[in-house]
Amino acid sequence: MAEKTIMLACNAGMSTSLLVSKMQKAAEADGVDAEIFATSADQIDLEKDSKHPDVLMLGPQVRYLEKDLKAKMDIPVDVINMQDYGMMNGEHVLKAALDLIDAK
């Protein structure tokens, strides 16, 4: 089992899947033991219960879910920076997720 588990969510889980692979490469390069996975917004609760992530990062297109998710989740929830998301900057998104976990 990985030391840290990071869940990304967007409308269908498709656009975040590419970001996951970029984040995994960055994690390997930095020696970070992390399980990173993507899901669709409607599967967040199911995935949270089965994989027990340490943090939830939302794609900008589902930022409207942030307030409700923060209220009901017991893990940090944040919206991925739009520029990092658009550029698929896995290293920046990984750092943001790890910073949220460490701040918890």
Secondary structure, 3 states (H helix, E strand, C coil): CCCEEEEEEECCCCHHHHHHHHHHHHHHHHCCCEEEEEEEHHHHHHHHHHHCCCEEEECHHHHHHHHHHHHHCCCCEEECCHHHHHCCCHHHHHHHHHHHHHHC
